[in-house]
């Protein structure tokens, strides 16, 4: 494959299957637990709507910049209404959309 890549002018790198990450805490989990005060800081300018039986929330706040598209976010405060959502949109403003 490296010969084919060189013939096409592409850069190729060796694959090392014996290299493992030492600290598994550095791996991306795809899950973010929301802090207990999340809605106090992010719920002021919230917009919500329903589309095709899904409820969407457009929220704004400092934690939105740390969220990724398709990331699972949740909040279980021990209350009767836990919140489970997937980040479906993220922009350069401190704003994101979850469903």
N, C-alpha and C positions, 0 to 999 in steps of 0.2 A: 504494500500500500504506500510505503514511503517513496518508492521508485515512481509509482503512478502519480503521486502528489507532486513530486519534483518535476516530472515531465509536464504537468499542467501548470506549474508555477505556483503551487499552493504550499503553504507551510504545514509541516507535519511534525508531531512530537511523539516521542516514545510513550507507550502506555506501561505504567508500572502497577501491576496488580498486587504487589506485595506491600505497598504503602498504605498504611491505615492511619486514621486520625487518632491521636493519643487521647485527646480530651473530647469525649462525646457530648459534653455540655455546649460545645461550640457549634454543633449541628443545628440547622434550622428545623424547628418542629412543625411549623405551619399553624400553630395554635397560640393564641394570646388571651390570657385571662385578664379581663378588664378590672381595674381597681374599684374599690367600693365607692369612691367619690366620682366615678366616671361621668355619670349623668349630671352632676352638679357643674362640671366644667365643660361638658360637651352638649348638653341638652337645651341650651338657651335658644339657639337659632335653628333648632331641628325642624326639618320638613319630613313629612311621611305621606306615602301614597300606596295604594294597592294596585297591582298589575298582575294579571293571570294567577290569582290566588296567593301571591306573595306580597308581603308587606315590606316596603323599602323605606329606609331612613337615610336622609342626607344629614350628616352631622358635621360639626365644625369644632375644632379645638386642637390643643397641642399634641395629643396622642395620635391624631390622624396621620401625621407625618411618619410615624413609625409603623403604620399598617401597610400590608402588601395585598395586592389583588389575589383573590381566592384564599386568603387567610381566614381561618376559623377563629372567631372571637366569641367569648362567652362571659357571663357573669352569673355566679351562683352565690348570692348574698345570704343564703339560708332562708330566704323568703319564699313565698308561695309562687312567685313568678320569675323563674330563671330566664335569662336572655341568651339565646344562641343565634349566631348570625355568621354570614360569609361576606367578606369585603368584596364588592362587585365593581367598584370604581374608586380611583384615587387620582388626585390632580396635584399640581404644584402649590396650590393654596392649602392651608391647614384644613382640608375638607375631604370627606370620603362618603361613600354610599355603601350601606350594608343591607342585606336582606336576610 
